[in-house]
């Protein structure tokens, strides 16, 4: 897992519009106009969000005659999942120790 790639992925995921676009693409391919429908923004603004997602490797754009469908690419999300999983284990261990400590305090009362 490359730190630069992880940074780019997190930066792309930081925006709620881009996360909503990814959620829509998790359901299947969509055109730019289909992705723009739920948002009160222009097609050029949506296109900027799509470029950020594409640079992060989170989406791929194809060509189907006149249509340019976008699709989700899950590999960078897997990197994020693996990175956060390490910290989840760390926090679980700390919470387990805190539970033990609190039980000891309650037992001493």
N, CA, C and O atoms as a GROMACS GRO file, in nm:
protein
  436
    1UNK      N    1   0.085  -0.117   0.000
    1UNK     CA    2   0.000   0.000   0.000
    1UNK      C    3   0.090   0.124   0.000
    1UNK      O    4   0.167   0.145   0.094
    2UNK      N    5   0.079   0.203  -0.104
    2UNK     CA    6   0.163   0.320  -0.119
    2UNK      C    7   0.101   0.440  -0.046
    2UNK      O    8  -0.017   0.468  -0.066
    3UNK      N    9   0.179   0.510   0.038
    3UNK     CA   10   0.124   0.625   0.110
    3UNK      C   11   0.065   0.732   0.018
    3UNK      O   12  -0.039   0.790   0.050
    4UNK      N   13   0.128   0.758  -0.094
    4UNK     CA   14   0.076   0.861  -0.185
    4UNK      C   15  -0.060   0.821  -0.240
    4UNK      O   16  -0.151   0.904  -0.252
    5UNK      N   17  -0.075   0.693  -0.273
    5UNK     CA   18  -0.204   0.645  -0.325
    5UNK      C   19  -0.312   0.653  -0.217
    5UNK      O   20  -0.425   0.692  -0.244
    6UNK      N   21  -0.276   0.617  -0.095
    6UNK     CA   22  -0.369   0.624   0.017
    6UNK      C   23  -0.411   0.769   0.042
    6UNK      O   24  -0.528   0.796   0.066
    7UNK      N   25  -0.315   0.861   0.037
    7UNK     CA   26  -0.346   1.003   0.055
    7UNK      C   27  -0.443   1.053  -0.051
    7UNK      O   28  -0.538   1.126  -0.021
    8UNK      N   29  -0.419   1.013  -0.175
    8UNK     CA   30  -0.506   1.054  -0.286
    8UNK      C   31  -0.646   0.997  -0.268
    8UNK      O   32  -0.745   1.065  -0.294
    9UNK      N   33  -0.654   0.874  -0.224
    9UNK     CA   34  -0.784   0.811  -0.202
    9UNK      C   35  -0.860   0.881  -0.091
    9UNK      O   36  -0.978   0.912  -0.106
   10UNK      N   37  -0.793   0.906   0.022
   10UNK     CA   38  -0.859   0.976   0.132
   10UNK      C   39  -0.903   1.116   0.091
   10UNK      O   40  -1.011   1.161   0.130
   11UNK      N   41  -0.822   1.186   0.014
   11UNK     CA   42  -0.859   1.320  -0.032
   11UNK      C   43  -0.983   1.314  -0.120
   11UNK      O   44  -1.071   1.400  -0.110
   12UNK      N   45  -0.991   1.214  -0.206
   12UNK     CA   46  -1.109   1.199  -0.292
   12UNK      C   47  -1.233   1.165  -0.209
   12UNK      O   48  -1.343   1.212  -0.239
   13UNK      N   49  -1.216   1.083  -0.105
   13UNK     CA   50  -1.329   1.043  -0.022
   13UNK      C   51  -1.373   1.151   0.076
   13UNK      O   52  -1.479   1.140   0.138
   14UNK      N   53  -1.293   1.256   0.091
   14UNK     CA   54  -1.325   1.361   0.188
   14UNK      C   55  -1.449   1.441   0.151
   14UNK      O   56  -1.511   1.503   0.238
   15UNK      N   57  -1.487   1.440   0.025
   15UNK     CA   58  -1.600   1.521  -0.020
   15UNK      C   59  -1.729   1.438  -0.022
   15UNK      O   60  -1.730   1.328  -0.078
   16UNK      N   61  -1.838   1.489   0.038
   16UNK     CA   62  -1.963   1.412   0.042
   16UNK      C   63  -2.024   1.387  -0.097
   16UNK      O   64  -2.088   1.284  -0.118
   17UNK      N   65  -2.005   1.479  -0.190
   17UNK     CA   66  -2.056   1.458  -0.326
   17UNK      C   67  -1.986   1.340  -0.391
   17UNK      O   68  -2.050   1.258  -0.456
   18UNK      N   69  -1.855   1.333  -0.375
   18UNK     CA   70  -1.781   1.222  -0.434
   18UNK      C   71  -1.818   1.090  -0.368
   18UNK      O   72  -1.825   0.987  -0.436
   19UNK      N   73  -1.841   1.090  -0.237
   19UNK     CA   74  -1.884   0.967  -0.170
   19UNK      C   75  -2.022   0.925  -0.221
   19UNK      O   76  -2.047   0.806  -0.238
   20UNK      N   77  -2.110   1.021  -0.246
   20UNK     CA   78  -2.243   0.988  -0.299
   20UNK      C   79  -2.232   0.932  -0.441
   20UNK      O   80  -2.305   0.840  -0.477
   21UNK      N   81  -2.142   0.986  -0.520
   21UNK     CA   82  -2.120   0.934  -0.655
   21UNK      C   83  -2.072   0.790  -0.648
   21UNK      O   84  -2.119   0.705  -0.724
   22UNK      N   85  -1.979   0.762  -0.559
   22UNK     CA   86  -1.929   0.625  -0.544
   22UNK      C   87  -2.039   0.531  -0.498
   22UNK      O   88  -2.048   0.417  -0.544
   23UNK      N   89  -2.125   0.579  -0.407
   23UNK     CA   90  -2.236   0.496  -0.360
   23UNK      C   91  -2.329   0.462  -0.478
   23UNK      O   92  -2.377   0.349  -0.489
   24UNK      N   93  -2.353   0.559  -0.564
   24UNK     CA   94  -2.437   0.534  -0.682
   24UNK      C   95  -2.369   0.434  -0.776
   24UNK      O   96  -2.435   0.343  -0.827
   25UNK      N   97  -2.239   0.450  -0.797
   25UNK     CA   98  -2.167   0.359  -0.887
   25UNK      C   99  -2.155   0.218  -0.830
   25UNK      O  100  -2.134   0.123  -0.905
   26UNK      N  101  -2.168   0.204  -0.698
   26UNK     CA  102  -2.167   0.070  -0.638
   26UNK      C  103  -2.288  -0.010  -0.685
   26UNK      O  104  -2.288  -0.133  -0.677
   27UNK      N  105  -2.391   0.058  -0.735
   27UNK     CA  106  -2.511  -0.009  -0.787
   27UNK      C  107  -2.495  -0.049  -0.932
   27UNK      O  108  -2.572  -0.131  -0.983
   28UNK      N  109  -2.395   0.008  -1.000
   28UNK     CA  110  -2.372  -0.024  -1.140
   28UNK      C  111  -2.326   0.098  -1.218
   28UNK      O  112  -2.324   0.209  -1.166
   29UNK      N  113  -2.288   0.076  -1.343
   29UNK     CA  114  -2.240   0.183  -1.430
   29UNK      C  115  -2.344   0.294  -1.444
   29UNK      O  116  -2.464   0.270  -1.433
   30UNK      N  117  -2.294   0.416  -1.468
   30UNK     CA  118  -2.384   0.530  -1.490
   30UNK      C  119  -2.312   0.632  -1.576
   30UNK      O  120  -2.189   0.643  -1.573
   31UNK      N  121  -2.389   0.707  -1.652
   31UNK     CA  122  -2.333   0.816  -1.732
   31UNK      C  123  -2.316   0.939  -1.644
   31UNK      O  124  -2.366   0.943  -1.531
   32UNK      N  125  -2.246   1.037  -1.695
   32UNK     CA  126  -2.225   1.162  -1.621
   32UNK      C  127  -2.359   1.227  -1.590
   32UNK      O  128  -2.382   1.274  -1.479
   33UNK      N  129  -2.448   1.231  -1.688
   33UNK     CA  130  -2.579   1.296  -1.664
   33UNK      C  131  -2.660   1.217  -1.561
   33UNK      O  132  -2.732   1.277  -1.481
   34UNK      N  133  -2.650   1.085  -1.561
   34UNK     CA  134  -2.720   1.006  -1.459
   34UNK      C  135  -2.661   1.032  -1.321
   34UNK      O  136  -2.735   1.039  -1.222
   35UNK      N  137  -2.530   1.047  -1.314
   35UNK     CA  138  -2.466   1.077  -1.185
   35UNK      C  139  -2.501   1.217  -1.136
   35UNK      O  140  -2.507   1.240  -1.015
   36UNK      N  141  -2.523   1.309  -1.228
   36UNK     CA  142  -2.550   1.449  -1.192
   36UNK      C  143  -2.694   1.470  -1.143
   36UNK      O  144  -2.720   1.566  -1.071
   37UNK      N  145  -2.786   1.380  -1.181
   37UNK     CA  146  -2.929   1.400  -1.152
   37UNK      C  147  -2.961   1.441  -1.009
   37UNK      O  148  -3.034   1.538  -0.990
   38UNK      N  149  -2.911   1.372  -0.907
   38UNK     CA  150  -2.953   1.408  -0.770
   38UNK      C  151  -2.889   1.534  -0.713
   38UNK      O  152  -2.923   1.576  -0.603
   39UNK      N  153  -2.797   1.595  -0.786
   39UNK     CA  154  -2.723   1.709  -0.732
   39UNK      C  155  -2.768   1.840  -0.797
   39UNK      O  156  -2.800   1.845  -0.916
   40UNK      N  157  -2.770   1.942  -0.718
   40UNK     CA  158  -2.802   2.076  -0.769
   40UNK      C  159  -2.673   2.144  -0.811
   40UNK      O  160  -2.633   2.246  -0.753
   41UNK      N  161  -2.607   2.088  -0.911
   41UNK     CA  162  -2.483   2.146  -0.963
   41UNK      C  163  -2.475   2.119  -1.112
   41UNK      O  164  -2.545   2.032  -1.165
   42UNK      N  165  -2.390   2.192  -1.177
   42UNK     CA  166  -2.376   2.182  -1.322
   42UNK      C  167  -2.301   2.054  -1.362
   42UNK      O  168  -2.233   1.993  -1.280
   43UNK      N  169  -2.316   2.017  -1.487
   43UNK     CA  170  -2.240   1.902  -1.539
   43UNK      C  171  -2.089   1.925  -1.531
   43UNK      O  172  -2.016   1.831  -1.500
   44UNK      N  173  -2.040   2.048  -1.560
   44UNK     CA  174  -1.895   2.069  -1.543
   44UNK      C  175  -1.849   2.048  -1.398
   44UNK      O  176  -1.739   1.998  -1.375
   45UNK      N  177  -1.932   2.085  -1.302
   45UNK     CA  178  -1.895   2.064  -1.162
   45UNK      C  179  -1.889   1.915  -1.130
   45UNK      O  180  -1.798   1.869  -1.061
   46UNK      N  181  -1.987   1.839  -1.180
   46UNK     CA  182  -1.985   1.693  -1.160
   46UNK      C  183  -1.863   1.634  -1.228
   46UNK      O  184  -1.798   1.544  -1.174
   47UNK      N  185  -1.832   1.684  -1.346
   47UNK     CA  186  -1.714   1.634  -1.419
   47UNK      C  187  -1.586   1.656  -1.341
   47UNK      O  188  -1.495   1.573  -1.344
   48UNK      N  189  -1.577   1.768  -1.270
   48UNK     CA  190  -1.459   1.792  -1.186
   48UNK      C  191  -1.449   1.687  -1.076
   48UNK      O  192  -1.341   1.635  -1.048
   49UNK      N  193  -1.562   1.657  -1.013
   49UNK     CA  194  -1.563   1.552  -0.910
   49UNK      C  195  -1.521   1.418  -0.969
   49UNK      O  196  -1.446   1.342  -0.908
   50UNK      N  197  -1.569   1.389  -1.089
   50UNK     CA  198  -1.534   1.262  -1.154
   50UNK      C  199  -1.385   1.256  -1.187
   50UNK      O  200  -1.324   1.150  -1.177
   51UNK      N  201  -1.327   1.368  -1.225
   51UNK     CA  202  -1.181   1.370  -1.252
   51UNK      C  203  -1.102   1.340  -1.125
   51UNK      O  204  -1.002   1.268  -1.129
   52UNK      N  205  -1.147   1.396  -1.012
   52UNK     CA  206  -1.079   1.368  -0.885
   52UNK      C  207  -1.088   1.219  -0.853
   52UNK      O  208  -0.989   1.156  -0.815
   53UNK      N  209  -1.207   1.162  -0.870
   53UNK     CA  210  -1.226   1.018  -0.844
   53UNK      C  211  -1.144   0.933  -0.939
   53UNK      O  212  -1.089   0.830  -0.900
   54UNK      N  213  -1.135   0.976  -1.064
   54UNK     CA  214  -1.058   0.901  -1.164
   54UNK      C  215  -0.908   0.908  -1.133
   54UNK      O  216  -0.838   0.807  -1.144
   55UNK      N  217  -0.859   1.026  -1.094
   55UNK     CA  218  -0.717   1.039  -1.057
   55UNK      C  219  -0.682   0.952  -0.937
   55UNK      O  220  -0.571   0.900  -0.927
   56UNK      N  221  -0.778   0.936  -0.847
   56UNK     CA  222  -0.757   0.852  -0.728
   56UNK      C  223  -0.771   0.704  -0.762
   56UNK      O  224  -0.746   0.618  -0.677
   57UNK      N  225  -0.810   0.673  -0.884
   57UNK     CA  226  -0.826   0.534  -0.925
   57UNK      C  227  -0.954   0.471  -0.876
   57UNK      O  228  -0.968   0.349  -0.881
   58UNK      N  229  -1.048   0.552  -0.828
   58UNK     CA  230  -1.173   0.500  -0.772
   58UNK      C  231  -1.280   0.474  -0.876
   58UNK      O  232  -1.374   0.398  -0.852
   59UNK      N  233  -1.266   0.537  -0.993
   59UNK     CA  234  -1.361   0.511  -1.101
   59UNK      C  235  -1.284   0.494  -1.232
   59UNK      O  236  -1.170   0.538  -1.246
   60UNK      N  237  -1.349   0.429  -1.325
   60UNK     CA  238  -1.296   0.416  -1.461
   60UNK      C  239  -1.406   0.463  -1.555
   60UNK      O  240  -1.524   0.442  -1.530
   61UNK      N  241  -1.364   0.528  -1.662
   61UNK     CA  242  -1.461   0.576  -1.761
   61UNK      C  243  -1.441   0.499  -1.889
   61UNK      O  244  -1.328   0.484  -1.937
   62UNK      N  245  -1.549   0.452  -1.944
   62UNK     CA  246  -1.545   0.375  -2.068
   62UNK      C  247  -1.604   0.454  -2.183
   62UNK      O  248  -1.635   0.572  -2.171
   63UNK      N  249  -1.620   0.385  -2.293
   63UNK     CA  250  -1.681   0.447  -2.410
   63UNK      C  251  -1.772   0.344  -2.474
   63UNK      O  252  -1.730   0.233  -2.508
   64UNK      N  253  -1.898   0.382  -2.488
   64UNK     CA  254  -1.999   0.296  -2.549
   64UNK      C  255  -2.077   0.382  -2.648
   64UNK      O  256  -2.178   0.442  -2.614
   65UNK      N  257  -2.028   0.387  -2.771
   65UNK     CA  258  -2.084   0.475  -2.876
   65UNK      C  259  -2.078   0.620  -2.827
   65UNK      O  260  -1.969   0.672  -2.806
   66UNK      N  261  -2.192   0.684  -2.810
   66UNK     CA  262  -2.194   0.823  -2.763
   66UNK      C  263  -2.190   0.832  -2.609
   66UNK      O  264  -2.167   0.940  -2.554
   67UNK      N  265  -2.212   0.724  -2.545
   67UNK     CA  266  -2.220   0.722  -2.399
   67UNK      C  267  -2.082   0.697  -2.339
   67UNK      O  268  -2.005   0.617  -2.391
   68UNK      N  269  -2.051   0.767  -2.230
   68UNK     CA  270  -1.925   0.748  -2.157
   68UNK      C  271  -1.956   0.702  -2.015
   68UNK      O  272  -1.951   0.782  -1.922
   69UNK      N  273  -1.987   0.574  -1.998
   69UNK     CA  274  -2.025   0.526  -1.865
   69UNK      C  275  -1.907   0.527  -1.767
   69UNK      O  276  -1.792   0.506  -1.805
   70UNK      N  277  -1.941   0.551  -1.642
   70UNK     CA  278  -1.842   0.544  -1.534
   70UNK      C  279  -1.873   0.418  -1.453
   70UNK      O  280  -1.988   0.378  -1.438
   71UNK      N  281  -1.768   0.358  -1.400
   71UNK     CA  282  -1.786   0.241  -1.313
   71UNK      C  283  -1.692   0.251  -1.195
   71UNK      O  284  -1.585   0.313  -1.203
   72UNK      N  285  -1.732   0.190  -1.087
   72UNK     CA  286  -1.654   0.188  -0.965
   72UNK      C  287  -1.534   0.095  -0.979
   72UNK      O  288  -1.545  -0.012  -1.038
   73UNK      N  289  -1.419   0.137  -0.926
   73UNK     CA  290  -1.300   0.053  -0.916
   73UNK      C  291  -1.272   0.038  -0.766
   73UNK      O  292  -1.241   0.136  -0.698
   74UNK      N  293  -1.284  -0.082  -0.716
   74UNK     CA  294  -1.281  -0.104  -0.572
   74UNK      C  295  -1.142  -0.119  -0.510
   74UNK      O  296  -1.130  -0.112  -0.388
   75UNK      N  297  -1.039  -0.138  -0.590
   75UNK     CA  298  -0.905  -0.166  -0.534
   75UNK      C  299  -0.857  -0.058  -0.435
   75UNK      O  300  -0.808  -0.094  -0.328
   76UNK      N  301  -0.869   0.071  -0.466
   76UNK     CA  302  -0.825   0.170  -0.368
   76UNK      C  303  -0.906   0.166  -0.238
   76UNK      O  304  -0.854   0.197  -0.131
   77UNK      N  305  -1.033   0.128  -0.247
   77UNK     CA  306  -1.115   0.116  -0.126
   77UNK      C  307  -1.068   0.000  -0.041
   77UNK      O  308  -1.077   0.004   0.082
   78UNK      N  309  -1.017  -0.104  -0.105
   78UNK     CA  310  -0.959  -0.217  -0.032
   78UNK      C  311  -0.836  -0.173   0.046
   78UNK      O  312  -0.815  -0.216   0.159
   79UNK      N  313  -0.755  -0.087  -0.014
   79UNK     CA  314  -0.637  -0.032   0.055
   79UNK      C  315  -0.679   0.045   0.180
   79UNK      O  316  -0.618   0.031   0.286
   80UNK      N  317  -0.784   0.126   0.168
   80UNK     CA  318  -0.835   0.203   0.282
   80UNK      C  319  -0.886   0.107   0.389
   80UNK      O  320  -0.860   0.127   0.508
   81UNK      N  321  -0.957   0.004   0.347
   81UNK     CA  322  -1.009  -0.094   0.441
   81UNK      C  323  -0.896  -0.162   0.519
   81UNK      O  324  -0.905  -0.179   0.641
   82UNK      N  325  -0.792  -0.202   0.449
   82UNK     CA  326  -0.678  -0.266   0.515
   82UNK      C  327  -0.608  -0.171   0.612
   82UNK      O  328  -0.567  -0.212   0.720
   83UNK      N  329  -0.594  -0.046   0.573
   83UNK     CA  330  -0.529   0.053   0.658
   83UNK      C  331  -0.611   0.077   0.786
   83UNK      O  332  -0.556   0.082   0.895
   84UNK      N  333  -0.744   0.091   0.770
   84UNK     CA  334  -0.828   0.117   0.887
   84UNK      C  335  -0.841  -0.007   0.975
   84UNK      O  336  -0.858   0.004   1.096
   85UNK      N  337  -0.834  -0.126   0.914
   85UNK     CA  338  -0.844  -0.250   0.991
   85UNK      C  339  -0.733  -0.259   1.096
   85UNK      O  340  -0.757  -0.304   1.209
   86UNK      N  341  -0.612  -0.217   1.060
   86UNK     CA  342  -0.501  -0.217   1.155
   86UNK      C  343  -0.537  -0.132   1.277
   86UNK      O  344  -0.514  -0.173   1.390
   87UNK      N  345  -0.593  -0.015   1.254
   87UNK     CA  346  -0.626   0.074   1.365
   87UNK      C  347  -0.748   0.025   1.442
   87UNK      O  348  -0.760   0.052   1.562
   88UNK      N  349  -0.839  -0.044   1.376
   88UNK     CA  350  -0.955  -0.101   1.446
   88UNK      C  351  -0.907  -0.201   1.550
   88UNK      O  352  -0.956  -0.200   1.664
   89UNK      N  353  -0.813  -0.287   1.513
   89UNK     CA  354  -0.759  -0.384   1.609
   89UNK      C  355  -0.692  -0.312   1.726
   89UNK      O  356  -0.708  -0.352   1.841
   90UNK      N  357  -0.617  -0.208   1.696
   90UNK     CA  358  -0.550  -0.132   1.801
   90UNK      C  359  -0.652  -0.074   1.900
   90UNK      O  360  -0.633  -0.085   2.021
   91UNK      N  361  -0.759  -0.013   1.849
   91UNK     CA  362  -0.859   0.047   1.937
   91UNK      C  363  -0.938  -0.058   2.014
   91UNK      O  364  -0.974  -0.036   2.129
   92UNK      N  365  -0.964  -0.172   1.953
   92UNK     CA  366  -1.033  -0.279   2.024
   92UNK      C  367  -0.950  -0.327   2.142
   92UNK      O  368  -1.005  -0.351   2.250
   93UNK      N  369  -0.820  -0.340   2.124
   93UNK     CA  370  -0.733  -0.382   2.233
   93UNK      C  371  -0.735  -0.278   2.346
   93UNK      O  372  -0.739  -0.313   2.464
   94UNK      N  373  -0.732  -0.151   2.307
   94UNK     CA  374  -0.735  -0.046   2.410
   94UNK      C  375  -0.868  -0.044   2.485
   94UNK      O  376  -0.870  -0.025   2.607
   95UNK      N  377  -0.979  -0.063   2.415
   95UNK     CA  378  -1.109  -0.068   2.481
   95UNK      C  379  -1.120  -0.190   2.571
   95UNK      O  380  -1.180  -0.182   2.678
   96UNK      N  381  -1.062  -0.303   2.530
   96UNK     CA  382  -1.062  -0.421   2.615
   96UNK      C  383  -0.986  -0.394   2.744
   96UNK      O  384  -1.031  -0.432   2.852
   97UNK      N  385  -0.872  -0.327   2.734
   97UNK     CA  386  -0.795  -0.293   2.855
   97UNK      C  387  -0.872  -0.195   2.943
   97UNK      O  388  -0.868  -0.205   3.065
   98UNK      N  389  -0.943  -0.102   2.882
   98UNK     CA  390  -1.023  -0.006   2.958
   98UNK      C  391  -1.136  -0.079   3.029
   98UNK      O  392  -1.165  -0.050   3.145
   99UNK      N  393  -1.201  -0.174   2.962
   99UNK     CA  394  -1.306  -0.255   3.026
   99UNK      C  395  -1.251  -0.328   3.148
   99UNK      O  396  -1.313  -0.328   3.254
  100UNK      N  397  -1.134  -0.389   3.132
  100UNK     CA  398  -1.072  -0.460   3.244
  100UNK      C  399  -1.045  -0.364   3.360
  100UNK      O  400  -1.073  -0.397   3.475
  101UNK      N  401  -0.993  -0.248   3.330
  101UNK     CA  402  -0.963  -0.148   3.433
  101UNK      C  403  -1.089  -0.104   3.506
  101UNK      O  404  -1.089  -0.093   3.629
  102UNK      N  405  -1.196  -0.078   3.431
  102UNK     CA  406  -1.321  -0.034   3.492
  102UNK      C  407  -1.382  -0.144   3.579
  102UNK      O  408  -1.437  -0.116   3.685
  103UNK      N  409  -1.372  -0.270   3.536
  103UNK     CA  410  -1.420  -0.381   3.618
  103UNK      C  411  -1.339  -0.390   3.748
  103UNK      O  412  -1.396  -0.416   3.854
  104UNK      N  413  -1.209  -0.370   3.741
  104UNK     CA  414  -1.126  -0.371   3.861
  104UNK      C  415  -1.167  -0.260   3.956
  104UNK      O  416  -1.175  -0.281   4.077
  105UNK      N  417  -1.193  -0.140   3.902
  105UNK     CA  418  -1.236  -0.030   3.987
  105UNK      C  419  -1.370  -0.058   4.053
  105UNK      O  420  -1.389  -0.027   4.171
  106UNK      N  421  -1.463  -0.117   3.979
  106UNK     CA  422  -1.593  -0.148   4.036
  106UNK      C  423  -1.582  -0.257   4.142
  106UNK      O  424  -1.656  -0.256   4.240
  107UNK      N  425  -1.490  -0.350   4.123
  107UNK     CA  426  -1.470  -0.457   4.220
  107UNK      C  427  -1.411  -0.407   4.350
  107UNK      O  428  -1.432  -0.469   4.454
  108UNK      N  429  -1.338  -0.297   4.347
  108UNK     CA  430  -1.273  -0.242   4.466
  108UNK      C  431  -1.369  -0.159   4.549
  108UNK      O  432  -1.338  -0.126   4.664
  109UNK      N  433  -1.486  -0.125   4.492
  109UNK     CA  434  -1.582  -0.042   4.567
  109UNK      C  435  -1.658  -0.119   4.668
  109UNK      O  436  -1.742  -0.063   4.739
   0.00000   0.00000   0.00000
